[in-house]
Amino acid sequence: MRYGYFLSKHTEIWLIFIVISFLQFGCSSQPIYKKSIHHKASPYKITKIALQQVGIPYRYGGTNPKAGFDCSGLVNYSYKKAGILVPRTTRQLYKASNPVKRKQLKRGDMVFFKINRRKISHVGLYLGNGRFVHAPSSGKKVNISNINDRYWRYRFVRGGRI
């Protein structure tokens, strides 16, 4: 009798240990990109990759140099090539990034714009000195623009840092 009682207590302790371990380490409700989002890659590497895409044609839904890029496709591609997984769409990038004011922008930060005045609809990568690289719109190519130009200054919402 005593041996059976000891065995069941021993088994109970192990079961409790396994359940606690599972709860602490085995569950995660975070999306995959959230786990990788804190990886430290050089902002210079991210922007260098984006700058290498200057001249690639705009393509809605485009995510690579062969197919072309849309704005969020360029940002996603640049971060991914630098070793950081980030969300794919402009809205998801906006939500996943930490807000940054215009005066606090650093190289590699995302810059978000409202083109149609209703919602965040455009993103680029800040290069420094007021310049950013982006895939502007249909019929155009990936290029560098100045955030202080009247068009962009009026539409700027905020920066975003990963």
Backbone as a chain_set.jsonl record, in Angstrom:
{"seq": "MRYGYFLSKHTEIWLIFIVISFLQFGCSSQPIYKKSIHHKASPYKITKIALQQVGIPYRYGGTNPKAGFDCSGLVNYSYKKAGILVPRTTRQLYKASNPVKRKQLKRGDMVFFKINRRKISHVGLYLGNGRFVHAPSSGKKVNISNINDRYWRYRFVRGGRI", "coords": {"N": [[0.808, -1.192, 0.0], [1.837, 1.29, 0.859], [3.878, 1.648, -1.034], [2.482, 1.905, -3.476], [1.09, 4.264, -2.942], [3.23, 6.079, -2.755], [4.236, 5.945, -5.37], [2.114, 7.047, -6.866], [2.069, 9.682, -5.888], [4.579, 10.494, -6.698], [4.289, 10.32, -9.478], [2.27, 12.222, -9.786], [3.633, 14.583, -9.082], [5.483, 14.724, -11.173], [3.749, 15.06, -13.342], [2.61, 17.547, -12.744], [4.909, 19.133, -12.94], [5.486, 18.831, -15.705], [3.191, 19.984, -16.893], [3.363, 22.644, -15.943], [5.801, 23.382, -17.107], [5.129, 23.206, -19.81], [3.166, 25.22, -19.979], [4.715, 27.47, -19.409], [6.756, 27.513, -21.38], [5.903, 26.317, -23.744], [3.726, 27.475, -25.038], [2.633, 29.982, -27.223], [1.156, 32.872, -28.302], [1.932, 34.732, -30.062], [2.443, 36.081, -33.332], [4.617, 34.702, -35.894], [6.385, 36.637, -37.016], [6.629, 38.441, -34.938], [8.307, 37.196, -33.121], [10.71, 37.303, -34.421], [11.082, 39.929, -34.879], [12.61, 41.504, -33.227], [15.218, 41.171, -33.81], [18.513, 42.319, -34.229], [19.552, 44.098, -36.805], [21.704, 45.892, -38.935], [20.835, 49.23, -39.601], [21.979, 50.355, -41.789], [22.485, 48.216, -43.453], [19.88, 47.4, -44.081], [18.898, 49.697, -45.435], [20.763, 49.852, -47.467], [20.179, 47.601, -48.987], [17.603, 48.317, -49.83], [18.249, 50.594, -51.351], [19.61, 49.447, -53.449], [17.575, 48.649, -55.02], [16.608, 50.779, -56.389], [15.183, 52.097, -59.269], [13.869, 49.803, -60.044], [10.806, 48.728, -61.394], [7.53, 49.846, -60.261], [5.083, 47.691, -58.947], [1.924, 46.657, -58.187], [1.401, 44.71, -55.345], [3.85, 43.575, -55.653], [6.843, 41.91, -54.657], [9.527, 41.443, -55.02], [12.685, 41.942, -56.797], [12.536, 40.93, -59.449], [9.805, 40.743, -60.082], [8.965, 43.275, -59.47], [8.094, 46.016, -57.24], [5.725, 46.934, -54.699], [5.023, 49.55, -52.322], [5.083, 48.527, -49.606], [6.036, 46.021, -50.15], [8.668, 46.52, -50.932], [9.78, 47.453, -48.498], [9.357, 45.207, -46.843], [10.888, 43.286, -48.245], [13.497, 44.415, -48.045], [14.005, 44.411, -45.251], [13.738, 41.663, -44.796], [15.844, 40.558, -46.355], [17.895, 41.544, -44.86], [17.711, 40.003, -42.678], [15.547, 40.18, -40.945], [12.276, 39.467, -40.095], [9.335, 40.971, -41.012], [5.968, 42.314, -40.979], [3.821, 42.134, -43.932], [2.041, 44.022, -45.202], [1.311, 47.58, -45.57], [-0.376, 48.626, -43.571], [-0.14, 46.627, -41.577], [2.596, 46.844, -41.018], [2.628, 49.411, -39.968], [1.123, 49.055, -37.606], [2.761, 47.22, -36.249], [5.109, 48.556, -35.744], [7.088, 50.752, -33.645], [6.078, 53.986, -32.701], [7.593, 56.917, -34.132], [8.642, 60.239, -34.043], [8.905, 62.845, -36.523], [11.24, 64.431, -36.209], [12.839, 62.7, -34.822], [13.573, 60.645, -36.457], [15.571, 57.986, -37.718], [18.123, 56.48, -39.736], [16.929, 53.724, -41.585], [14.473, 53.571, -40.334], [10.93, 53.239, -40.785], [8.766, 55.208, -42.805], [5.594, 56.608, -42.755], [2.674, 57.383, -44.65], [-0.36, 59.16, -45.492], [-1.937, 58.918, -48.292], [-4.41, 59.075, -49.56], [-5.851, 60.502, -47.728], [-7.525, 59.182, -45.897], [-6.625, 56.763, -44.729], [-3.661, 55.033, -43.585], [-1.522, 54.596, -46.202], [0.854, 54.399, -47.554], [4.339, 53.566, -47.47], [7.795, 53.976, -46.735], [11.431, 53.785, -46.571], [13.495, 55.416, -44.323], [16.363, 57.379, -45.009], [17.969, 59.285, -43.937], [18.854, 62.777, -43.423], [16.446, 63.859, -44.369], [15.709, 62.324, -46.547], [14.13, 59.541, -48.225], [13.636, 56.162, -49.338], [11.512, 54.574, -51.655], [8.76, 52.785, -53.198], [6.915, 54.358, -55.366], [4.344, 54.62, -57.069], [2.04, 53.259, -59.502], [3.402, 52.927, -62.75], [5.702, 54.229, -62.145], [9.072, 54.105, -60.745], [11.106, 52.491, -58.204], [12.437, 54.882, -56.093], [14.222, 57.747, -54.719], [13.031, 60.115, -52.452], [12.286, 63.33, -50.957], [11.364, 63.92, -47.701], [10.659, 66.385, -46.827], [9.693, 67.77, -48.974], [6.912, 69.507, -50.314], [4.661, 67.888, -51.104], [5.106, 65.358, -49.766], [5.57, 66.151, -47.11], [3.094, 67.196, -46.299], [1.542, 64.893, -46.28], [2.733, 63.143, -44.524], [2.594, 60.936, -41.729], [3.745, 59.525, -39.501], [6.854, 58.182, -38.238], [8.209, 54.843, -38.028], [9.644, 52.382, -35.97], [11.406, 49.359, -35.776]], "CA": [[0.0, 0.0, 0.0], [2.681, 2.477, 0.914], [4.615, 1.773, -2.287], [1.526, 2.425, -4.453], [0.827, 5.656, -2.59], [4.439, 6.825, -3.12], [4.304, 5.981, -6.818], [1.128, 7.984, -7.393], [2.517, 11.031, -5.528], [5.72, 10.746, -7.567], [3.711, 10.549, -10.799], [1.55, 13.49, -9.714], [4.637, 15.657, -9.088], [6.015, 14.819, -12.534], [2.711, 15.614, -14.194], [2.528, 18.979, -12.439], [6.11, 19.729, -13.523], [5.325, 18.843, -17.161], [2.157, 20.96, -17.224], [3.92, 23.98, -15.696], [6.811, 23.621, -18.146], [4.421, 23.454, -21.066], [2.527, 26.52, -19.9], [5.719, 28.525, -19.432], [7.628, 27.532, -22.545], [5.358, 25.678, -24.937], [2.622, 28.194, -25.653], [2.893, 31.343, -27.669], [0.104, 33.359, -29.18], [2.528, 35.755, -30.907], [2.734, 35.676, -34.706], [6.022, 34.382, -36.124], [7.214, 37.82, -37.237], [6.879, 39.091, -33.656], [9.46, 36.556, -32.5], [11.909, 37.676, -35.152], [11.078, 41.355, -35.119], [13.561, 42.185, -32.359], [16.557, 40.883, -34.295], [19.254, 43.549, -34.477], [20.271, 44.195, -38.07], [22.171, 47.241, -39.169], [19.985, 50.069, -40.446], [22.72, 50.585, -43.037], [22.271, 47.037, -44.297], [18.482, 47.47, -44.551], [18.751, 50.757, -46.431], [21.615, 49.513, -48.617], [19.386, 46.659, -49.791], [16.536, 49.103, -50.471], [18.849, 51.47, -52.359], [19.973, 48.613, -54.599], [16.351, 48.414, -55.797], [16.247, 52.002, -57.108], [15.047, 51.851, -60.707], [12.975, 48.657, -60.264], [9.437, 49.239, -61.609], [6.45, 49.635, -59.3], [4.065, 46.706, -59.309], [1.018, 46.409, -57.066], [1.567, 43.361, -54.817], [5.196, 43.1, -55.946], [7.657, 41.663, -53.463], [10.916, 41.114, -55.343], [13.202, 42.729, -57.921], [12.106, 40.396, -60.749], [8.394, 41.058, -60.297], [8.72, 44.672, -59.155], [7.729, 46.244, -55.841], [4.864, 47.996, -54.21], [5.755, 50.208, -51.234], [5.329, 47.633, -48.469], [6.853, 44.919, -50.655], [10.059, 46.977, -50.869], [10.182, 47.476, -47.084], [9.399, 43.814, -46.401], [12.034, 42.654, -48.915], [14.739, 44.969, -47.502], [14.18, 43.876, -43.901], [13.907, 40.206, -44.89], [17.205, 40.306, -46.838], [18.793, 41.913, -43.76], [17.546, 38.998, -41.63], [14.457, 40.513, -40.022], [10.945, 39.218, -40.637], [8.354, 41.992, -40.637], [4.696, 42.116, -41.68], [3.845, 42.381, -45.372], [1.282, 45.174, -45.697], [1.577, 48.886, -44.961], [-1.147, 48.727, -42.332], [0.475, 45.727, -40.592], [3.876, 47.453, -40.639], [2.278, 50.551, -39.118], [0.706, 48.543, -36.302], [3.849, 46.473, -35.6], [6.263, 49.419, -35.461], [7.005, 51.715, -32.55], [5.977, 55.335, -33.272], [8.751, 57.806, -34.117], [8.33, 61.57, -34.558], [9.723, 63.245, -37.674], [12.551, 64.93, -35.773], [13.579, 61.603, -34.205], [13.804, 59.592, -37.448], [16.931, 57.506, -37.938], [18.29, 55.633, -40.919], [16.312, 52.406, -41.447], [13.099, 53.691, -39.842], [9.886, 53.324, -41.787], [8.011, 56.459, -42.814], [4.228, 56.296, -43.167], [1.953, 58.499, -45.252], [-1.759, 59.027, -45.912], [-2.01, 59.474, -49.64], [-5.805, 59.379, -49.88], [-6.385, 61.236, -46.567], [-8.381, 58.412, -45.001], [-5.919, 55.715, -43.994], [-2.249, 54.863, -43.905], [-1.539, 53.91, -47.493], [2.175, 54.379, -48.194], [5.471, 53.407, -46.559], [9.133, 54.001, -47.314], [12.517, 53.616, -45.599], [14.215, 56.668, -44.119], [17.795, 57.282, -45.283], [18.671, 60.363, -43.241], [18.851, 64.08, -44.101], [15.155, 64.111, -44.997], [15.486, 61.49, -47.732], [13.632, 58.184, -48.024], [13.528, 55.353, -50.542], [10.169, 53.994, -51.696], [8.151, 52.426, -54.483], [5.854, 55.363, -55.286], [3.013, 54.314, -57.602], [1.99, 52.625, -60.815], [4.046, 53.662, -63.831], [6.955, 54.815, -61.658], [10.087, 53.151, -60.295], [11.652, 52.723, -56.865], [13.29, 56.065, -56.128], [14.487, 58.478, -53.477], [12.299, 61.377, -52.359], [12.573, 64.112, -49.762], [10.198, 63.989, -46.809], [10.35, 67.798, -46.612], [8.989, 68.313, -50.134], [5.538, 69.85, -49.948], [3.764, 66.746, -51.272], [5.331, 64.349, -48.724], [5.435, 66.79, -45.792], [1.669, 67.323, -46.029], [0.944, 63.565, -46.132], [3.461, 62.362, -43.514], [1.847, 60.631, -40.514], [4.745, 59.264, -38.465], [7.847, 57.152, -38.528], [8.029, 53.588, -37.287], [10.913, 51.69, -35.734], [11.303, 47.951, -35.376]], "C": [[0.852, 1.257, 0.0], [3.404, 2.719, -0.402], [3.715, 2.374, -3.368], [1.206, 3.887, -4.194], [2.011, 6.535, -3.001], [4.537, 6.994, -4.637], [3.313, 6.996, -7.386], [1.498, 9.43, -7.051], [3.669, 11.449, -6.441], [5.232, 11.081, -8.985], [2.993, 11.891, -10.834], [2.521, 14.673, -9.774], [5.198, 15.85, -10.497], [4.999, 15.427, -13.49], [2.567, 17.123, -13.987], [3.718, 19.703, -13.071], [5.98, 19.866, -15.046], [4.307, 19.89, -17.577], [2.677, 22.378, -17.045], [4.953, 24.331, -16.765], [6.155, 23.952, -19.471], [3.802, 24.847, -21.075], [3.531, 27.661, -19.997], [6.425, 28.627, -20.775], [6.987, 27.032, -23.836], [4.272, 26.445, -25.644], [3.076, 29.583, -26.07], [1.786, 31.754, -28.613], [0.624, 34.444, -30.115], [2.689, 35.241, -32.331], [4.235, 35.467, -34.894], [6.869, 35.63, -36.288], [7.506, 38.555, -35.937], [8.085, 38.49, -32.959], [10.751, 37.031, -33.144], [12.083, 39.185, -35.267], [12.142, 42.097, -34.308], [15.006, 41.908, -32.739], [17.262, 42.194, -34.629], [20.027, 43.451, -35.785], [20.642, 45.661, -38.257], [21.2, 48.024, -40.037], [20.663, 50.363, -41.789], [22.531, 49.417, -44.003], [20.864, 47.068, -44.907], [18.347, 48.504, -45.666], [19.634, 50.507, -47.653], [20.862, 48.575, -49.564], [18.286, 47.412, -50.534], [17.098, 49.982, -51.582], [19.277, 50.698, -53.608], [18.769, 48.358, -55.508], [15.909, 49.653, -56.571], [16.257, 51.703, -58.612], [14.172, 50.653, -61.035], [11.551, 49.201, -60.42], [8.489, 48.925, -60.446], [5.526, 48.548, -59.844], [3.22, 46.435, -58.076], [1.145, 44.944, -56.635], [2.959, 42.803, -55.035], [6.075, 43.003, -54.711], [9.112, 41.317, -53.761], [11.362, 41.875, -56.586], [12.748, 42.228, -59.293], [10.673, 40.787, -61.079], [8.117, 42.553, -60.183], [8.25, 44.786, -57.713], [6.554, 47.195, -55.719], [5.576, 48.53, -52.965], [6.07, 49.27, -50.072], [6.142, 46.41, -48.881], [8.326, 45.26, -50.609], [10.571, 46.955, -49.435], [10.34, 46.048, -46.562], [10.624, 43.106, -46.968], [13.355, 43.121, -48.289], [15.02, 44.436, -46.102], [14.474, 42.38, -43.949], [15.32, 39.853, -45.342], [18.246, 40.647, -45.773], [18.632, 40.956, -42.577], [16.447, 39.267, -40.633], [13.124, 40.265, -40.714], [9.992, 40.275, -40.103], [7.063, 41.715, -41.395], [4.779, 42.557, -43.139], [3.162, 43.676, -45.801], [1.626, 46.458, -44.945], [0.874, 49.017, -43.623], [-0.556, 47.851, -41.226], [1.814, 46.275, -40.112], [3.645, 48.618, -39.678], [1.94, 50.085, -37.703], [1.846, 47.875, -35.538], [5.021, 47.356, -35.189], [5.996, 50.335, -34.273], [7.008, 53.122, -33.141], [7.258, 56.157, -33.09], [8.322, 59.138, -34.723], [9.309, 61.931, -35.678], [11.134, 63.662, -37.255], [13.423, 63.833, -35.155], [13.891, 60.466, -35.183], [15.292, 59.281, -37.576], [16.942, 56.629, -39.181], [17.702, 54.247, -40.641], [14.907, 52.433, -40.874], [12.134, 53.703, -41.027], [9.222, 54.689, -41.684], [6.653, 56.177, -43.452], [3.495, 57.558, -43.619], [0.493, 58.129, -45.487], [-1.855, 59.709, -47.264], [-3.444, 59.889, -49.962], [-6.56, 60.015, -48.711], [-7.203, 60.411, -45.581], [-7.612, 57.42, -44.148], [-4.449, 55.693, -44.4], [-2.178, 54.046, -45.19], [-0.182, 53.858, -48.188], [3.267, 54.294, -47.132], [6.766, 53.45, -47.363], [10.149, 53.781, -46.211], [13.338, 54.897, -45.534], [15.713, 56.451, -44.287], [18.615, 58.274, -44.472], [18.608, 61.635, -44.078], [17.562, 64.346, -44.888], [14.832, 63.23, -46.19], [14.94, 60.119, -47.342], [13.516, 57.488, -49.364], [12.176, 54.65, -50.498], [9.791, 53.603, -53.111], [6.884, 53.261, -54.591], [4.481, 54.961, -55.805], [3.143, 53.716, -58.994], [2.593, 53.524, -61.893], [5.359, 54.295, -63.425], [7.896, 53.709, -61.206], [10.506, 53.483, -58.874], [12.614, 53.9, -56.968], [13.476, 56.671, -54.75], [13.73, 59.792, -53.539], [12.7, 62.078, -51.071], [11.293, 64.3, -48.962], [9.762, 65.434, -46.569], [9.741, 68.476, -47.834], [7.523, 68.5, -49.759], [4.588, 68.656, -50.011], [3.898, 65.772, -50.113], [5.143, 64.924, -47.326], [3.967, 66.853, -45.372], [1.031, 65.969, -45.699], [1.611, 62.69, -45.064], [2.611, 62.176, -42.257], [2.809, 60.449, -39.343], [5.789, 58.3, -39.0], [7.521, 55.925, -37.72], [9.367, 52.877, -37.172], [10.645, 50.281, -35.237], [12.347, 47.677, -34.314]], "O": [[0.609, 2.18, -0.777], [3.531, 3.862, -0.842], [4.147, 3.264, -4.1], [1.065, 4.666, -5.137], [1.812, 7.623, -3.54], [4.884, 8.071, -5.123], [3.657, 7.734, -8.309], [1.257, 10.323, -7.862], [3.737, 12.59, -6.898], [5.719, 12.026, -9.606], [3.099, 12.621, -11.819], [2.246, 15.661, -10.455], [5.369, 16.977, -10.962], [5.359, 16.224, -14.356], [2.419, 17.877, -14.949], [3.553, 20.766, -13.669], [6.327, 20.906, -15.606], [4.547, 20.621, -18.538], [2.457, 23.229, -17.907], [4.972, 25.455, -17.268], [6.579, 24.871, -20.172], [3.904, 25.569, -22.066], [3.241, 28.698, -20.593], [6.666, 29.733, -21.258], [7.5, 27.31, -24.92], [3.92, 26.094, -26.77], [3.81, 30.26, -25.349], [1.508, 31.073, -29.6], [-0.148, 35.02, -30.881], [3.038, 34.076, -32.524], [5.035, 36.002, -34.127], [7.976, 35.688, -35.751], [8.531, 39.23, -35.835], [8.817, 39.203, -32.272], [11.776, 37.147, -32.472], [13.131, 39.657, -35.708], [12.532, 43.206, -34.672], [15.924, 42.365, -32.058], [16.669, 43.079, -35.245], [21.058, 42.781, -35.846], [19.945, 46.554, -37.774], [20.784, 47.545, -41.092], [19.992, 50.589, -42.796], [22.43, 49.608, -45.214], [20.685, 46.796, -46.095], [17.758, 48.228, -46.711], [19.281, 50.912, -48.761], [20.904, 48.739, -50.783], [18.061, 47.179, -51.721], [16.486, 50.103, -52.643], [19.299, 51.256, -54.705], [18.931, 47.9, -56.639], [14.941, 49.593, -57.33], [17.211, 51.135, -59.144], [13.766, 50.49, -62.185], [11.139, 50.06, -59.639], [8.616, 47.913, -59.757], [5.231, 48.497, -61.038], [3.742, 46.03, -57.037], [1.011, 44.04, -57.46], [3.232, 41.669, -54.643], [6.064, 43.875, -53.842], [9.854, 40.937, -52.856], [10.535, 42.391, -57.338], [12.592, 43.031, -60.213], [10.363, 41.122, -62.222], [7.136, 43.044, -60.742], [8.032, 43.777, -57.042], [6.396, 48.127, -56.508], [6.628, 48.012, -52.591], [7.208, 49.226, -49.606], [6.853, 45.828, -48.062], [9.154, 44.407, -50.287], [11.682, 46.488, -49.182], [11.337, 45.722, -45.917], [11.322, 42.401, -46.241], [14.237, 42.302, -48.033], [16.149, 44.051, -45.799], [15.346, 41.886, -43.234], [15.937, 38.947, -44.782], [19.35, 40.102, -45.782], [19.343, 41.085, -41.58], [16.413, 38.644, -39.572], [12.875, 40.794, -41.798], [9.859, 40.452, -38.892], [7.069, 40.951, -42.361], [5.703, 43.272, -43.526], [3.666, 44.364, -46.689], [2.159, 46.424, -43.836], [1.47, 49.471, -42.647], [-0.476, 48.275, -40.073], [2.133, 46.18, -38.927], [4.375, 48.786, -38.701], [2.417, 50.657, -36.723], [1.894, 47.953, -34.311], [5.842, 46.946, -34.369], [4.853, 50.648, -33.943], [7.843, 53.431, -33.991], [7.912, 56.101, -32.049], [7.71, 59.169, -35.791], [10.407, 61.379, -35.757], [12.111, 63.274, -37.895], [14.627, 64.029, -34.985], [14.419, 59.432, -34.775], [16.144, 60.169, -37.549], [15.912, 56.112, -39.613], [17.95, 53.666, -39.584], [14.209, 51.42, -40.919], [12.487, 54.124, -42.128], [9.129, 55.259, -40.597], [6.564, 55.592, -44.532], [3.668, 58.639, -43.056], [0.149, 56.959, -45.658], [-1.854, 60.937, -47.356], [-3.667, 60.937, -50.57], [-7.79, 60.054, -48.721], [-7.543, 60.914, -44.51], [-7.914, 57.253, -42.967], [-4.056, 56.259, -45.42], [-2.71, 52.938, -45.26], [-0.076, 53.329, -49.294], [3.147, 54.864, -46.047], [6.819, 53.017, -48.514], [9.782, 53.609, -45.049], [13.815, 55.398, -46.552], [16.271, 55.477, -43.782], [19.828, 58.115, -44.338], [18.345, 61.589, -45.279], [17.591, 64.981, -45.942], [13.768, 63.383, -46.789], [15.245, 59.601, -46.268], [13.322, 58.128, -50.397], [11.741, 54.188, -49.443], [10.413, 54.027, -54.084], [5.873, 52.921, -53.977], [3.524, 54.963, -55.031], [4.227, 53.68, -59.577], [2.326, 54.725, -61.939], [6.066, 54.844, -64.27], [7.562, 52.526, -61.274], [10.298, 54.597, -58.392], [13.498, 53.916, -57.825], [12.956, 56.171, -53.753], [13.774, 60.499, -54.546], [13.363, 61.5, -50.21], [10.28, 64.774, -49.476], [8.629, 65.681, -46.156], [9.316, 69.628, -47.752], [6.971, 67.73, -48.973], [3.803, 68.433, -49.09], [2.886, 65.39, -49.525], [4.608, 64.247, -46.448], [3.64, 66.591, -44.215], [0.08, 65.91, -44.92], [1.105, 61.616, -44.739], [1.987, 63.121, -41.774], [2.702, 61.133, -38.325], [5.629, 57.692, -40.058], [6.665, 55.955, -36.835], [10.123, 52.779, -38.138], [9.778, 50.048, -34.395], [12.449, 46.553, -33.824]]}, "num_chains": 1, "name": "protein.A"}
